[in-house]
Structures are given as structure tokens and as C-alpha cells.
Amino acid sequence: MKLYGIKNCDTVKKARKFLEEAGIDYVFHDYKKDGVDTVKLAAFVDDFGWEVVLNKRGTTWRKLDEEIQDSVTSAASAIAVMADNSSMIKRPIVECETKNFIGFDPVAWEMALELGELK
């Protein structure tokens, strides 16, 4: 299992704590330290849709020039903006053996754990 995010993100901290308390081994990929793989980012966009992967609620998005915001109209343009601004990628994204997850929802993760999907 691989967890993608940013080390200092509160939601990522909660997700990591959940996995550690559940005794689940994972590899952490920190976008700030390890970079963003655009091929992997494109796969996440294929999985979840660019509108879900692109975090428009954060301050990084709000601080972007309106011209850049208006240019994000497709998966390709969203990937380009996220590749340049990793803080705009919704966090965390978890890659599991059979299913991927985006965002941290403790109830959904608990159910996935019980179903054996979170491994």
C-alpha cells in the first residue's frame, strides 16, 4: 500500500495515524519531498476524475491567478496545474492492491478495512 500526500497536512496525519493504529504497513510518498509523477497523477485522474483530484477548496487554488483558474477545463489542464502545485492535489490518495481511495473518511476506511480492501 502506498499513501500519497503532504507530511504536514492534518488530514494526511489523521490517515497515517489510522493506518498505524490498524497495524497496516504502508509507504508514504510526500509530494513536497518526493515530487509528483504526472503519469501517476493521470492514473488518479482516470480513477477519480480530475474534478475530484484537483482540490479547489485550498488556499493554493484561491491564490492562483484567475486566468490560470479559468484555464483548468480538462483533465490535461488540471494535471498540468497540479504537477506545478502539488498542494492542489486532494489528500490523501491511497493505492491499495484492489482499490484506491481519495480523501480520509474514517467510517469508509473502517468498512474498507473490514472488507479487506484497505491493504
N, CA, C and O atoms as a GROMACS GRO file, in nm:
protein
  476
    1MET      N    1   0.084  -0.116   0.000
    1MET     CA    2   0.000   0.000   0.000
    1MET      C    3   0.090   0.124   0.000
    1MET      O    4   0.196   0.128   0.063
    2LYS      N    5   0.042   0.223  -0.074
    2LYS     CA    6   0.116   0.348  -0.080
    2LYS      C    7   0.020   0.463  -0.052
    2LYS      O    8  -0.089   0.471  -0.110
    3LEU      N    9   0.062   0.552   0.036
    3LEU     CA   10  -0.018   0.669   0.072
    3LEU      C   11   0.053   0.793   0.017
    3LEU      O   12   0.170   0.816   0.046
    4TYR      N   13  -0.021   0.871  -0.062
    4TYR     CA   14   0.032   0.993  -0.123
    4TYR      C   15  -0.025   1.114  -0.051
    4TYR      O   16  -0.145   1.119  -0.020
    5GLY      N   17   0.061   1.212  -0.024
    5GLY     CA   18   0.013   1.333   0.040
    5GLY      C   19   0.126   1.426   0.074
    5GLY      O   20   0.234   1.421   0.015
    6ILE      N   21   0.100   1.511   0.172
    6ILE     CA   22   0.197   1.607   0.221
    6ILE      C   23   0.208   1.586   0.372
    6ILE      O   24   0.108   1.585   0.444
    7LYS      N   25   0.330   1.571   0.418
    7LYS     CA   26   0.357   1.534   0.556
    7LYS      C   27   0.287   1.623   0.659
    7LYS      O   28   0.238   1.573   0.760
    8ASN      N   29   0.282   1.752   0.635
    8ASN     CA   30   0.227   1.845   0.734
    8ASN      C   31   0.076   1.864   0.723
    8ASN      O   32   0.019   1.939   0.802
    9CYS      N   33   0.012   1.799   0.630
    9CYS     CA   34  -0.133   1.811   0.612
    9CYS      C   35  -0.206   1.739   0.726
    9CYS      O   36  -0.177   1.623   0.755
   10ASP      N   37  -0.299   1.808   0.791
   10ASP     CA   38  -0.372   1.749   0.903
   10ASP      C   39  -0.450   1.624   0.863
   10ASP      O   40  -0.454   1.527   0.939
   11THR      N   41  -0.510   1.626   0.746
   11THR     CA   42  -0.587   1.509   0.701
   11THR      C   43  -0.495   1.390   0.676
   11THR      O   44  -0.530   1.277   0.708
   12VAL      N   45  -0.379   1.415   0.620
   12VAL     CA   46  -0.282   1.308   0.597
   12VAL      C   47  -0.233   1.253   0.731
   12VAL      O   48  -0.214   1.132   0.745
   13LYS      N   49  -0.213   1.340   0.829
   13LYS     CA   50  -0.172   1.295   0.962
   13LYS      C   51  -0.277   1.201   1.022
   13LYS      O   52  -0.243   1.099   1.082
   14LYS      N   53  -0.404   1.236   1.007
   14LYS     CA   54  -0.513   1.151   1.058
   14LYS      C   55  -0.515   1.016   0.986
   14LYS      O   56  -0.533   0.912   1.049
   15ALA      N   57  -0.496   1.020   0.854
   15ALA     CA   58  -0.495   0.896   0.776
   15ALA      C   59  -0.378   0.806   0.817
   15ALA      O   60  -0.394   0.685   0.832
   16ARG      N   61  -0.262   0.866   0.834
   16ARG     CA   62  -0.144   0.788   0.875
   16ARG      C   63  -0.165   0.727   1.014
   16ARG      O   64  -0.131   0.611   1.037
   17LYS      N   65  -0.222   0.804   1.104
   17LYS     CA   66  -0.249   0.754   1.239
   17LYS      C   67  -0.348   0.637   1.232
   17LYS      O   68  -0.329   0.536   1.301
   18PHE      N   69  -0.451   0.649   1.149
   18PHE     CA   70  -0.549   0.542   1.132
   18PHE      C   71  -0.479   0.414   1.085
   18PHE      O   72  -0.501   0.307   1.142
   19LEU      N   73  -0.396   0.424   0.983
   19LEU     CA   74  -0.328   0.307   0.929
   19LEU      C   75  -0.233   0.246   1.032
   19LEU      O   76  -0.225   0.124   1.046
   20GLU      N   77  -0.161   0.331   1.102
   20GLU     CA   78  -0.066   0.281   1.202
   20GLU      C   79  -0.139   0.211   1.316
   20GLU      O   80  -0.096   0.106   1.362
   21GLU      N   81  -0.250   0.269   1.363
   21GLU     CA   82  -0.327   0.206   1.470
   21GLU      C   83  -0.392   0.076   1.426
   21GLU      O   84  -0.417  -0.012   1.508
   22ALA      N   85  -0.420   0.064   1.296
   22ALA     CA   86  -0.478  -0.059   1.242
   22ALA      C   87  -0.369  -0.162   1.212
   22ALA      O   88  -0.400  -0.275   1.172
   23GLY      N   89  -0.243  -0.124   1.230
   23GLY     CA   90  -0.133  -0.216   1.205
   23GLY      C   91  -0.108  -0.242   1.058
   23GLY      O   92  -0.058  -0.348   1.020
   24ILE      N   93  -0.141  -0.146   0.974
   24ILE     CA   94  -0.125  -0.160   0.830
   24ILE      C   95   0.006  -0.096   0.787
   24ILE      O   96   0.031   0.022   0.813
   25ASP      N   97   0.090  -0.176   0.720
   25ASP     CA   98   0.215  -0.124   0.666
   25ASP      C   99   0.185  -0.046   0.538
   25ASP      O  100   0.102  -0.087   0.457
   26TYR      N  101   0.254   0.065   0.521
   26TYR     CA  102   0.236   0.144   0.400
   26TYR      C  103   0.364   0.221   0.372
   26TYR      O  104   0.448   0.240   0.461
   27VAL      N  105   0.378   0.265   0.249
   27VAL     CA  106   0.488   0.351   0.209
   27VAL      C  107   0.428   0.490   0.190
   27VAL      O  108   0.324   0.505   0.126
   28PHE      N  109   0.492   0.590   0.247
   28PHE     CA  110   0.442   0.727   0.234
   28PHE      C  111   0.519   0.801   0.126
   28PHE      O  112   0.642   0.806   0.128
   29HIS      N  113   0.445   0.859   0.033
   29HIS     CA  114   0.503   0.941  -0.074
   29HIS      C  115   0.464   1.086  -0.046
   29HIS      O  116   0.348   1.123  -0.060
   30ASP      N  117   0.562   1.166  -0.007
   30ASP     CA  118   0.539   1.307   0.023
   30ASP      C  119   0.562   1.388  -0.104
   30ASP      O  120   0.674   1.393  -0.155
   31TYR      N  121   0.456   1.451  -0.153
   31TYR     CA  122   0.467   1.528  -0.276
   31TYR      C  123   0.572   1.638  -0.267
   31TYR      O  124   0.641   1.667  -0.365
   32LYS      N  125   0.586   1.698  -0.150
   32LYS     CA  126   0.682   1.808  -0.134
   32LYS      C  127   0.826   1.757  -0.139
   32LYS      O  128   0.914   1.823  -0.194
   33LYS      N  129   0.849   1.641  -0.082
   33LYS     CA  130   0.984   1.584  -0.075
   33LYS      C  131   1.017   1.496  -0.196
   33LYS      O  132   1.127   1.503  -0.251
   34ASP      N  133   0.919   1.414  -0.238
   34ASP     CA  134   0.943   1.314  -0.342
   34ASP      C  135   0.895   1.356  -0.481
   34ASP      O  136   0.923   1.287  -0.579
   35GLY      N  137   0.824   1.467  -0.490
   35GLY     CA  138   0.778   1.516  -0.619
   35GLY      C  139   0.646   1.452  -0.662
   35GLY      O  140   0.589   1.368  -0.592
   36VAL      N  141   0.601   1.495  -0.778
   36VAL     CA  142   0.475   1.448  -0.834
   36VAL      C  143   0.504   1.379  -0.967
   36VAL      O  144   0.562   1.439  -1.058
   37ASP      N  145   0.464   1.255  -0.978
   37ASP     CA  146   0.478   1.178  -1.102
   37ASP      C  147   0.351   1.204  -1.185
   37ASP      O  148   0.242   1.163  -1.146
   38THR      N  149   0.367   1.271  -1.299
   38THR     CA  150   0.249   1.306  -1.378
   38THR      C  151   0.178   1.184  -1.436
   38THR      O  152   0.057   1.188  -1.460
   39VAL      N  153   0.250   1.076  -1.457
   39VAL     CA  154   0.186   0.952  -1.505
   39VAL      C  155   0.096   0.897  -1.395
   39VAL      O  156  -0.016   0.854  -1.422
   40LYS      N  157   0.145   0.897  -1.272
   40LYS     CA  158   0.066   0.852  -1.157
   40LYS      C  159  -0.052   0.946  -1.136
   40LYS      O  160  -0.164   0.902  -1.108
   41LEU      N  161  -0.028   1.074  -1.148
   41LEU     CA  162  -0.134   1.174  -1.134
   41LEU      C  163  -0.243   1.152  -1.238
   41LEU      O  164  -0.362   1.162  -1.207
   42ALA      N  165  -0.203   1.122  -1.360
   42ALA     CA  166  -0.300   1.093  -1.466
   42ALA      C  167  -0.381   0.967  -1.433
   42ALA      O  168  -0.500   0.960  -1.463
   43ALA      N  169  -0.317   0.869  -1.372
   43ALA     CA  170  -0.388   0.747  -1.332
   43ALA      C  171  -0.491   0.778  -1.224
   43ALA      O  172  -0.602   0.724  -1.227
   44PHE      N  173  -0.456   0.865  -1.130
   44PHE     CA  174  -0.552   0.904  -1.027
   44PHE      C  175  -0.668   0.981  -1.088
   44PHE      O  176  -0.783   0.963  -1.048
   45VAL      N  177  -0.639   1.066  -1.184
   45VAL     CA  178  -0.745   1.140  -1.254
   45VAL      C  179  -0.835   1.042  -1.328
   45VAL      O  180  -0.957   1.060  -1.329
   46ASP      N  181  -0.777   0.940  -1.390
   46ASP     CA  182  -0.859   0.837  -1.457
   46ASP      C  183  -0.947   0.764  -1.356
   46ASP      O  184  -1.063   0.734  -1.385
   47ASP      N  185  -0.893   0.738  -1.239
   47ASP     CA  186  -0.965   0.666  -1.134
   47ASP      C  187  -1.081   0.747  -1.075
   47ASP      O  188  -1.193   0.698  -1.061
   48PHE      N  189  -1.052   0.873  -1.041
   48PHE     CA  190  -1.146   0.952  -0.963
   48PHE      C  191  -1.210   1.069  -1.037
   48PHE      O  192  -1.312   1.123  -0.993
   49GLY      N  193  -1.151   1.109  -1.151
   49GLY     CA  194  -1.196   1.228  -1.222
   49GLY      C  195  -1.115   1.348  -1.178
   49GLY      O  196  -1.084   1.363  -1.060
   50TRP      N  197  -1.082   1.434  -1.272
   50TRP     CA  198  -0.995   1.549  -1.239
   50TRP      C  199  -1.063   1.646  -1.143
   50TRP      O  200  -0.996   1.713  -1.064
   51GLU      N  201  -1.195   1.653  -1.149
   51GLU     CA  202  -1.267   1.745  -1.061
   51GLU      C  203  -1.256   1.703  -0.914
   51GLU      O  204  -1.266   1.787  -0.824
   52VAL      N  205  -1.235   1.573  -0.890
   52VAL     CA  206  -1.219   1.522  -0.753
   52VAL      C  207  -1.073   1.535  -0.708
   52VAL      O  208  -1.047   1.573  -0.594
   53VAL      N  209  -0.980   1.504  -0.796
   53VAL     CA  210  -0.838   1.506  -0.760
   53VAL      C  211  -0.788   1.649  -0.739
   53VAL      O  212  -0.703   1.673  -0.653
   54LEU      N  213  -0.839   1.743  -0.816
   54LEU     CA  214  -0.799   1.883  -0.803
   54LEU      C  215  -0.873   1.946  -0.685
   54LEU      O  216  -0.996   1.955  -0.685
   55ASN      N  217  -0.798   1.989  -0.586
   55ASN     CA  218  -0.855   2.049  -0.466
   55ASN      C  219  -0.872   2.199  -0.486
   55ASN      O  220  -0.776   2.276  -0.478
   56LYS      N  221  -0.995   2.240  -0.512
   56LYS     CA  222  -1.023   2.382  -0.532
   56LYS      C  223  -1.061   2.452  -0.402
   56LYS      O  224  -1.089   2.572  -0.402
   57ARG      N  225  -1.063   2.379  -0.292
   57ARG     CA  226  -1.101   2.438  -0.163
   57ARG      C  227  -0.984   2.498  -0.088
   57ARG      O  228  -1.003   2.575   0.006
   58GLY      N  229  -0.864   2.463  -0.127
   58GLY     CA  230  -0.746   2.507  -0.053
   58GLY      C  231  -0.699   2.646  -0.090
   58GLY      O  232  -0.742   2.705  -0.188
   59THR      N  233  -0.609   2.696  -0.008
   59THR     CA  234  -0.556   2.830  -0.030
   59THR      C  235  -0.469   2.839  -0.155
   59THR      O  236  -0.461   2.945  -0.218
   60THR      N  237  -0.404   2.729  -0.192
   60THR     CA  238  -0.318   2.732  -0.310
   60THR      C  239  -0.403   2.763  -0.434
   60THR      O  240  -0.363   2.844  -0.518
   61TRP      N  241  -0.518   2.700  -0.446
   61TRP     CA  242  -0.608   2.727  -0.558
   61TRP      C  243  -0.657   2.871  -0.554
   61TRP      O  244  -0.658   2.940  -0.656
   62ARG      N  245  -0.698   2.914  -0.438
   62ARG     CA  246  -0.754   3.050  -0.425
   62ARG      C  247  -0.650   3.158  -0.456
   62ARG      O  248  -0.685   3.268  -0.498
   63LYS      N  249  -0.523   3.127  -0.434
   63LYS     CA  250  -0.416   3.225  -0.460
   63LYS      C  251  -0.372   3.228  -0.607
   63LYS      O  252  -0.299   3.318  -0.648
   64LEU      N  253  -0.416   3.129  -0.685
   64LEU     CA  254  -0.379   3.126  -0.827
   64LEU      C  255  -0.442   3.244  -0.901
   64LEU      O  256  -0.550   3.291  -0.865
   65ASP      N  257  -0.373   3.290  -1.004
   65ASP     CA  258  -0.432   3.391  -1.091
   65ASP      C  259  -0.563   3.340  -1.148
   65ASP      O  260  -0.576   3.222  -1.180
   66GLU      N  261  -0.658   3.427  -1.159
   66GLU     CA  262  -0.790   3.390  -1.213
   66GLU      C  263  -0.776   3.334  -1.354
   66GLU      O  264  -0.852   3.246  -1.394
   67GLU      N  265  -0.681   3.385  -1.429
   67GLU     CA  266  -0.657   3.337  -1.566
   67GLU      C  267  -0.618   3.189  -1.565
   67GLU      O  268  -0.665   3.112  -1.649
   68ILE      N  269  -0.534   3.150  -1.471
   68ILE     CA  270  -0.493   3.010  -1.461
   68ILE      C  271  -0.612   2.926  -1.415
   68ILE      O  272  -0.638   2.819  -1.471
   69GLN      N  273  -0.685   2.974  -1.315
   69GLN     CA  274  -0.804   2.900  -1.270
   69GLN      C  275  -0.901   2.876  -1.385
   69GLN      O  276  -0.952   2.766  -1.402
   70ASP      N  277  -0.925   2.980  -1.464
   70ASP     CA  278  -1.018   2.968  -1.576
   70ASP      C  279  -0.968   2.875  -1.686
   70ASP      O  280  -1.048   2.823  -1.764
   71SER      N  281  -0.837   2.854  -1.692
   71SER     CA  282  -0.781   2.767  -1.796
   71SER      C  283  -0.796   2.618  -1.763
   71SER      O  284  -0.775   2.534  -1.850
   72VAL      N  285  -0.832   2.586  -1.639
   72VAL     CA  286  -0.846   2.446  -1.598
   72VAL      C  287  -0.986   2.399  -1.636
   72VAL      O  288  -1.083   2.419  -1.564
   73THR      N  289  -0.992   2.334  -1.752
   73THR     CA  290  -1.121   2.291  -1.807
   73THR      C  291  -1.121   2.145  -1.851
   73THR      O  292  -1.220   2.095  -1.903
   74SER      N  293  -1.008   2.077  -1.829
   74SER     CA  294  -0.997   1.938  -1.874
   74SER      C  295  -0.900   1.864  -1.784
   74SER      O  296  -0.832   1.923  -1.701
   75ALA      N  297  -0.896   1.733  -1.803
   75ALA     CA  298  -0.802   1.651  -1.726
   75ALA      C  299  -0.658   1.696  -1.752
   75ALA      O  300  -0.579   1.709  -1.658
   76ALA      N  301  -0.624   1.720  -1.877
   76ALA     CA  302  -0.487   1.759  -1.911
   76ALA      C  303  -0.447   1.890  -1.845
   76ALA      O  304  -0.337   1.901  -1.791
   77SER      N  305  -0.535   1.990  -1.848
   77SER     CA  306  -0.501   2.118  -1.787
   77SER      C  307  -0.496   2.107  -1.635
   77SER      O  308  -0.414   2.173  -1.571
   78ALA      N  309  -0.583   2.025  -1.576
   78ALA     CA  310  -0.581   2.005  -1.431
   78ALA      C  311  -0.452   1.936  -1.389
   78ALA      O  312  -0.390   1.974  -1.289
   79ILE      N  313  -0.410   1.835  -1.463
   79ILE     CA  314  -0.286   1.763  -1.432
   79ILE      C  315  -0.167   1.858  -1.439
   79ILE      O  316  -0.079   1.854  -1.353
   80ALA      N  317  -0.165   1.943  -1.541
   80ALA     CA  318  -0.054   2.038  -1.555
   80ALA      C  319  -0.047   2.133  -1.435
   80ALA      O  320   0.062   2.159  -1.384
   81VAL      N  321  -0.161   2.183  -1.391
   81VAL     CA  322  -0.164   2.275  -1.277
   81VAL      C  323  -0.125   2.202  -1.149
   81VAL      O  324  -0.049   2.255  -1.068
   82MET      N  325  -0.175   2.079  -1.130
   82MET     CA  326  -0.140   2.003  -1.009
   82MET      C  327   0.007   1.964  -1.008
   82MET      O  328   0.069   1.959  -0.902
   83ALA      N  329   0.063   1.935  -1.125
   83ALA     CA  330   0.205   1.899  -1.132
   83ALA      C  331   0.292   2.017  -1.088
   83ALA      O  332   0.399   1.998  -1.030
   84ASP      N  333   0.247   2.138  -1.117
   84ASP     CA  334   0.321   2.258  -1.076
   84ASP      C  335   0.291   2.301  -0.933
   84ASP      O  336   0.369   2.374  -0.872
   85ASN      N  337   0.177   2.255  -0.881
   85ASN     CA  338   0.132   2.296  -0.747
   85ASN      C  339   0.080   2.175  -0.673
   85ASN      O  340  -0.041   2.153  -0.668
   86SER      N  341   0.168   2.096  -0.616
   86SER     CA  342   0.126   1.970  -0.554
   86SER      C  343   0.030   1.990  -0.437
   86SER      O  344  -0.040   1.896  -0.399
   87SER      N  345   0.026   2.109  -0.380
   87SER     CA  346  -0.068   2.135  -0.271
   87SER      C  347  -0.214   2.132  -0.319
   87SER      O  348  -0.306   2.126  -0.237
   88MET      N  349  -0.234   2.136  -0.449
   88MET     CA  350  -0.371   2.133  -0.503
   88MET      C  351  -0.422   1.992  -0.528
   88MET      O  352  -0.535   1.974  -0.575
   89ILE      N  353  -0.341   1.892  -0.498
   89ILE     CA  354  -0.386   1.753  -0.514
   89ILE      C  355  -0.460   1.714  -0.386
   89ILE      O  356  -0.407   1.728  -0.276
   90LYS      N  357  -0.582   1.664  -0.403
   90LYS     CA  358  -0.661   1.622  -0.286
   90LYS      C  359  -0.582   1.516  -0.210
   90LYS      O  360  -0.518   1.429  -0.269
   91ARG      N  361  -0.589   1.526  -0.077
   91ARG     CA  362  -0.510   1.436   0.006
   91ARG      C  363  -0.598   1.370   0.111
   91ARG      O  364  -0.700   1.424   0.154
   92PRO      N  365  -0.555   1.252   0.150
   92PRO     CA  366  -0.454   1.166   0.088
   92PRO      C  367  -0.515   1.086  -0.028
   92PRO      O  368  -0.637   1.078  -0.043
   93ILE      N  369  -0.428   1.029  -0.106
   93ILE     CA  370  -0.467   0.928  -0.203
   93ILE      C  371  -0.395   0.800  -0.161
   93ILE      O  372  -0.274   0.801  -0.137
   94VAL      N  373  -0.471   0.691  -0.152
   94VAL     CA  374  -0.413   0.564  -0.108
   94VAL      C  375  -0.429   0.462  -0.219
   94VAL      O  376  -0.539   0.438  -0.269
   95GLU      N  377  -0.317   0.405  -0.257
   95GLU     CA  378  -0.313   0.300  -0.358
   95GLU      C  379  -0.308   0.165  -0.287
   95GLU      O  380  -0.211   0.135  -0.216
   96CYS      N  381  -0.411   0.085  -0.306
   96CYS     CA  382  -0.417  -0.047  -0.244
   96CYS      C  383  -0.410  -0.155  -0.352
   96CYS      O  384  -0.406  -0.125  -0.472
   97GLU      N  385  -0.409  -0.279  -0.309
   97GLU     CA  386  -0.399  -0.391  -0.403
   97GLU      C  387  -0.518  -0.396  -0.499
   97GLU      O  388  -0.500  -0.419  -0.619
   98THR      N  389  -0.638  -0.376  -0.446
   98THR     CA  390  -0.757  -0.394  -0.529
   98THR      C  391  -0.836  -0.267  -0.554
   98THR      O  392  -0.921  -0.264  -0.643
   99LYS      N  393  -0.810  -0.164  -0.477
   99LYS     CA  394  -0.891  -0.042  -0.486
   99LYS      C  395  -0.809   0.077  -0.437
   99LYS      O  396  -0.726   0.063  -0.348
  100ASN      N  397  -0.834   0.193  -0.495
  100ASN     CA  398  -0.770   0.315  -0.449
  100ASN      C  399  -0.872   0.401  -0.376
  100ASN      O  400  -0.992   0.393  -0.402
  101PHE      N  401  -0.822   0.483  -0.284
  101PHE     CA  402  -0.908   0.571  -0.204
  101PHE      C  403  -0.856   0.713  -0.213
  101PHE      O  404  -0.736   0.736  -0.224
  102ILE      N  405  -0.948   0.809  -0.208
  102ILE     CA  406  -0.909   0.950  -0.208
  102ILE      C  407  -0.980   1.020  -0.094
  102ILE      O  408  -1.100   1.001  -0.072
  103GLY      N  409  -0.904   1.102  -0.021
  103GLY     CA  410  -0.959   1.168   0.096
  103GLY      C  411  -0.961   1.073   0.214
  103GLY      O  412  -0.948   0.951   0.198
  104PHE      N  413  -0.978   1.129   0.331
  104PHE     CA  414  -0.982   1.045   0.451
  104PHE      C  415  -1.121   1.052   0.512
  104PHE      O  416  -1.166   1.158   0.557
  105ASP      N  417  -1.187   0.937   0.514
  105ASP     CA  418  -1.318   0.922   0.578
  105ASP      C  419  -1.305   0.801   0.671
  105ASP      O  420  -1.307   0.688   0.623
  106PRO      N  421  -1.292   0.823   0.802
  106PRO     CA  422  -1.267   0.712   0.893
  106PRO      C  423  -1.372   0.602   0.888
  106PRO      O  424  -1.338   0.485   0.902
  107VAL      N  425  -1.498   0.638   0.867
  107VAL     CA  426  -1.604   0.536   0.860
  107VAL      C  427  -1.586   0.451   0.735
  107VAL      O  428  -1.593   0.328   0.742
  108ALA      N  429  -1.564   0.516   0.622
  108ALA     CA  430  -1.543   0.441   0.497
  108ALA      C  431  -1.416   0.357   0.504
  108ALA      O  432  -1.414   0.244   0.454
  109TRP      N  433  -1.312   0.411   0.564
  109TRP     CA  434  -1.187   0.335   0.576
  109TRP      C  435  -1.204   0.216   0.669
  109TRP      O  436  -1.148   0.110   0.644
  110GLU      N  437  -1.282   0.232   0.775
  110GLU     CA  438  -1.308   0.120   0.867
  110GLU      C  439  -1.383   0.010   0.793
  110GLU      O  440  -1.352  -0.108   0.809
  111MET      N  441  -1.482   0.047   0.713
  111MET     CA  442  -1.557  -0.052   0.634
  111MET      C  443  -1.465  -0.120   0.533
  111MET      O  444  -1.471  -0.242   0.516
  112ALA      N  445  -1.380  -0.042   0.466
  112ALA     CA  446  -1.286  -0.099   0.369
  112ALA      C  447  -1.189  -0.194   0.438
  112ALA      O  448  -1.150  -0.296   0.380
  113LEU      N  449  -1.150  -0.160   0.558
  113LEU     CA  450  -1.061  -0.246   0.637
  113LEU      C  451  -1.128  -0.379   0.666
  113LEU      O  452  -1.068  -0.485   0.649
  114GLU      N  453  -1.255  -0.373   0.708
  114GLU     CA  454  -1.330  -0.495   0.737
  114GLU      C  455  -1.352  -0.581   0.613
  114GLU      O  456  -1.357  -0.704   0.621
  115LEU      N  457  -1.366  -0.514   0.496
  115LEU     CA  458  -1.386  -0.587   0.370
  115LEU      C  459  -1.255  -0.636   0.309
  115LEU      O  460  -1.255  -0.707   0.209
  116GLY      N  461  -1.144  -0.596   0.369
  116GLY     CA  462  -1.014  -0.638   0.317
  116GLY      C  463  -0.969  -0.557   0.198
  116GLY      O  464  -0.877  -0.597   0.127
  117GLU      N  465  -1.032  -0.442   0.174
  117GLU     CA  466  -0.994  -0.358   0.059
  117GLU      C  467  -0.880  -0.264   0.092
  117GLU      O  468  -0.809  -0.218   0.002
  118LEU      N  469  -0.862  -0.236   0.218
  118LEU     CA  470  -0.759  -0.142   0.262
  118LEU      C  471  -0.636  -0.221   0.303
  118LEU      O  472  -0.610  -0.244   0.421
  119LYS      N  473  -0.561  -0.262   0.201
  119LYS     CA  474  -0.436  -0.336   0.226
  119LYS      C  475  -0.347  -0.329   0.106
  119LYS      O  476  -0.237  -0.385   0.107
   0.00000   0.00000   0.00000
